[in-house]
Structure formats: C-alpha cells, structure tokens
Amino acid sequence: MTYDEQKYKTVIDKNTFYFYNPVFQEKYESYINSLKEILLVLKNQVETQGLKKDIFENLLATKENGLRALLALTGFANESLKRLITVVRVSNNKELSKLLYTNKWTNSHEKNNDLKEWGDNKIINLLKENPYFRKGIVNLFFEGSTTPFLAQTLPLFELKKLSIAKLKFEASAMIDSLVRYKEKGSYAGQAENNPEFFLAQILDELKISFEKGDLTELFENEPIEKRTMDFIIPDKRSPKIIIESSFLVTTSSGQGDKSKTEKNIKKLILRYYPKAKFIGFVDGIGWYVRKGDLKRMVAAYDDIFTFHEDEITRFKLFLKKCMEK
C-alpha cells in the first residue's frame, strides 16, 4: 500500500461523519432549554393574564435571553431585527417614530451621515436601561405590521412575522413560524426574488436584448482584471450599456473592496469601450449605513439607480433614450 493509499484509508476508516465538541454541545443545549423554558412561562402568562404588552416589556427587561426568546417565538432573525432597527432610525417616518418612541431611544441626536448599525450589546443594554426602547420593540411586534411604512418597506415574507397571533401562541401562527423558518433559505435563493431577475424582466418588457458574462475585449486583453457583468446591452462584443447590480441588506468590510473593484473596471471600460455607459444599481440598507464605501462606489459609474419606483421609471426612460441613439 502506497503512502497516499494509507492516507486515503485513514480518512475512510477513521471518519467521524459529524464533528461536535461535547463541552460546547452541553453548553448550547442549556441555552436552548433556557429559551424553551422562557417561552413556556410566557405562554402561561399570556393564557392566564391575557395578551398584554407589559408582559413582554417585563420579559425584555428582566430575562437575559428575553429578546432571543421573542425572536424565536415570531421567527424573526436577530440580524433582520438589527437591519429593521437601522431602517427605523433613518426613516423619519412620523407614524412609526411615534409608535416606537424613537426620539427617546438615545440622548444623542444622530445625523444620517454618521449613522452606524447598532450591535447586539448596544441593543441588549438599551432593552435593560431604556423603558421607551423596550416599549418601542414590543410595539413593533404588536403593531408594526399595521403601519403603512413597514407594510411598504418589509418583504411580505418578513412582515408576516410581525403577527399578534404569534404572540398569542396560536397553533396556526406557530406552524407558520415553523414553515417560514424551514423555507427561509429556499425563499432567499429563489431567482424571482433576485434584483437581477427583476432587471431582466424590465429589459424583456422593453424588448431590449442583453447578454451576461465577460466583455470580449476584457476577456482577451485583461484576463486578470476583468470581471463578469450582470447585463451587457446589446451584446458582449459591441456594448452600449453595461449594468452592475449591488443590493446589500447586510454590511461587511468587503464593500470597500467592491467599490475599488468597480473603479478599476470603469477604467478598463473607458479604455476598451469609451462609448459605452457603465451603470450601477446600488441599493439597500447595507449601503445606506456605509457612506464612505457608498461614495467610492457611486463614483465608478456613469449613472446610478435604485429599485425605488421613481428610479425604475427613470431607468426605463434612460434605456429608451440610449437605444434610440
């Protein structure tokens, strides 16, 4: 038996199939049991005392894992809540601000240009120390789905999680949470839910031909620097319009790298396709709270659009005008 065959045999014969750290497993199981017990007590309180906001406010104020339990009950992801809190802080929507007491969340008056997303520790501390923040979060889960702003802003898949039936522990609502939790990955991966699919529909609607992939000149002359393009109109060899889409709900350090990459691509397009328009769809709360990266990102494009209804109308007019020339 050769040395490579011995190594191969080791992996086959000594395979553990699943790795787990027993110490961590015990620790995490305790955490899961804690959430379960919190929810069982909460269910009993709701059944005996009725559905009252102060029950949930007390949960958030006194229980270390109170927020996690509330999120588990509704099926709302922790990251989604942080995004939503950021949206609420920047929206300046009067009805929503009144419902959630946003003017009393912090003592400082933040400017949108300086706004940064709050981390877990900040949110947990506010829940313990600020009664208005607690009331606001509870109101979000009780009444958030009834506000026009959230109804128009949140995807229906997420909006349905802000259901008062879930807070009542109704069986149908619990089943809804299970189904949504199970299907979240599938939902997120559906092509029809992708911004690029939406843009493709617009191009098809306007009967504008397009291709995706590598620009011919860049592929042949700049194999290292080139990158695949989301939309090339009308084709890779003779592009008139080149479109890149970046819709970000989360934030990451990679946004800085992305903005630099787009700036380099712009230089290549100017060199090889000086008459082509380089267009960007840049949107989402992820860009909103990374103003520095956003400024660098938009500088790379000849024009910028978002997925706002007004911007889509402007985009269609832009396409028609370009294709008429």
N, C-alpha and C positions, 0 to 999 in steps of 0.2 A: 504494500500500500504506500503510495507516494505521500509526501507531507501535505500537499493540497487536499488529497483524498481524506487524510486524517482530520484536517480542519473541517472539511465538509461533514464528516461523520460525527464530529463533536457537536456541531450545530443541530444535526438531525437527532442524535441520541440524547443530548442534554438540553433539548429545547424546553423552556418553562411555559411556553404558549402565551401566558399573560404575566406581566411583571406587576408586582404590588409590594409595597412596603408595609409590613404588618403593623408597625407602630403608627404610621400615618393612617392606615385603614381604621384602626380603633379610634383615633382622634377624630377623624372625619365622620365616623358613624355616630359619635357623641354629638357632633354638630347637627347632623341630620335629625337625630332623636330630639334635640332641643327645639328645632323648628317645628317638628311634628307635635310636641307637647304644647308649645305656644299656640299653635293653631287649634288644638283640641280644647284648650282653655278658652280661647277666643270664641270658638263655635258655641261653647256652653254659655258664655256671657251673652252672646247675641240672641240665643234661643230663650234665655231666661229674662233678660232685661230689654230685649228688643234692639233693633238696629239703631245705635246711637253713635254720633261722631266722637263723643268724649271717650268711648271705649277704645277707639282706635288711636286717639290722641295719647291716651294713657299707655297704650301698647308701645308707641314710638318713643315716649318719654322715659319709660322705666325698663324696657327689655333691651338687652344688648343686641339681640338679633331680631328686634321687633320689625324693623324695616324689611329685612330679608324674609321674614315670615309673611308680611303683607305682599311682597313681590311674588312669593311662592303661591300665595292664595289666588292672586289675579293672573299669574303667568307673565307678569311684566318683568323683563330682564333688567338687571341692575344698570347695565350700560345704556339701555334705552331710556331709563329714568334720568340718568345724568344728561343725556342728549336733550331730553324734554325740558329739564330744568334750565338748561342753557337757552333753549328756544324761548321759554317763558321770560327769562331775564332780558332778552334782546328784543322781544316782540313789541313792547309798549302798547299792547292791546288793553284798553281800559277795562273791559268786562272781565278779562282773565286776571288782570292785576288786582282788581277789586276782590274777586273770588279767592285768590291765593294770597292776598296781603303782601304782594311782592315789595311794596315800598317800606315794609318793616322787616324784611329778611336780614338786612345788614345795615350797619350805621354809615358805611361809606357809599357814596354815590358814584358808581362806576360809569365810565364812558364806554360806549360800544367799541371804540377803537382799542381800548385797553382790556377788554373783557377776556377772561380766560375761564375755561371749564373747571368747575369745582370737582375735587377728588372725593373719594369715599369718606376720608376722615373729616373733611370740611362739612359734608352733608350730615354725617352722624353727630358731630358736635353741635351743629345748628338744631338738629332734632331734639337734643337734650337741653340746650340752653335757651332756645328761642321759641316761645309758645306760638308766635304767629307763623313761623316756618312750619311747625307741626300742623297747625290748623290748615295752612295752605296745602300741604301734601295730602292731608286727609280729604280736604275739599276737592283736590284733583281727582282722587279715586271715587269720591261720591258723585261729583257733578261735572267733572272735566269733559265728559263726552257730550254734554248738553251745550257747551259753548261753541258758537259758530267758528271761532278762530281755530280751535283744535280739530273740529269736525272737518275743516277745510285743509288743515296742515298735516295731521297724522294720517298715515295709510289706514284704511279700514281694518286691516288685519291687526293693527296695534290699538286703534280706537276702541274696538270691541272688548279689549281687556279692561277698559275703564268702565266696568259694568257693576251696578249696585247689586245685581243678582249674585255676583261672585262674593261680595261682602256679606251676603246673607247665607252663604254656604249652600245655595240651592243646587240640587243634584245636576240639573241640566247645565248650570253655569260651570260646575266642577268638571263635567265631561267636556265642555267647550274649552276649558283651560288645558286639559289633557291633550285634546286633539290639536290645539294650536301649538302647544309645546312640541308635540311629536312632529308636526308638519312644518315647523319654522324653517328648518334647513331646506326643505323642498321648496317652500314658498320663496325663500331668498334666492334660490338657484333657478327659478323659472325665467326663461328668456323673455317672456312677455312683461316681466316686472323689471326689466333692464332698461336703463336710459337709452342705450344704443338701439334696442329694438324699437323704442318709441321714435327715435330719429329716422330709422329705416322706414317706418310707416309713413312719416311725413314725406320722405323722398319718393316713395312709391305712389303716394297720393298725388304728388305733383308731377308724376311720370318723369322723374329725373334719374337717369342711370348712374350707378356708382359701383365701385369695387372696394375691397378691403385688402390690407396686407402691405407689402413693401412697394415703395415708389421705385420705378425701374432704374432711374439714374443713381439713386442712393444705394440700391441693392448691388449694382455693378461697380460703383466707384467708392462707396463709403460703407463697406460691409460691417465694420465695427461700430461706427457712429449711428447708422440707420436704425429705425425702429418701425414696427408695423403700425399702420394708420387705421383709424376706425372707419373713416369714409374718404374715398378719393373720387371726386366728381370731374369728368365722367368716367375716367379710367386711369390706370397707373402710368401709362406712357405719356399722356397729354393732360395732366390735371389742371383744372381751372380753380377748383376749390378743394382744400384739404381740411378735414374736420377731425378734431380730437375731443373726446368727452371725458370729463373727470367730475363725477358726482360723489362726494365724500360725506358720509354721516359721522364717521369717526375721525379722530385726529391722530397723526403719527409724525415721527421725525422724518419719515420718508417723503413727506410733502415738499420739504426743502430740496431734496434730490430730484423730485419730479419737476419742480419749477426750473431747475438748472438744465435738466434734460430737454425740456421744451424750448428753452432759449437756444440751445445748441442746434436743435432740429430746425428752428427758424432760420438760423444762419445757412444751413445746408439747403433749405428750400429756396432761399434768396439766391444762392449760388447756382443751383441747377434748374429751378423753376421760378424765375424772377416775376413772371406774370401771374402766378398762382396766388390765391388768397388762403392764408393759414388761419383757420377759425377755431375757436375754443368754446366748448360748453363747459363752464366751470360753475358748480353749484353745490349746495348742501351746507349744513351747519359745520361740517368739518373744515371747510374753507373759511367760513364766517369768523371762526374764532382763531384763525392763524393768519392774521392780517399781513404780517411780513412776508410769509410764503405766498400769499394771495397776490400781493403787489408784484412780486417777481414773476409769478405765473402768468398774470394777465398781460405783462409787458412782452411776452413771447408771441402773442397773437395779433393779427391784423384787426380782428374784432372779436368781441366776447358776447356770448348769450347765456341765459339761464333757462330753466324749464318753467319759468313763470308764464302765464297765459299771454301777457303783453309781449314778452320776449319771443315766444313761439310765433306770434303774428309778425313781429319784426323780422324774424328769421325767414319766414316764408316769403316776405317781400324782398328780402336780401337775395334769396335764391333766384327768384323770378327775374330780378334786375340783372344779376350776374349772367344768367343763362340766356338773356335776350341779347347781350353784347356779342 
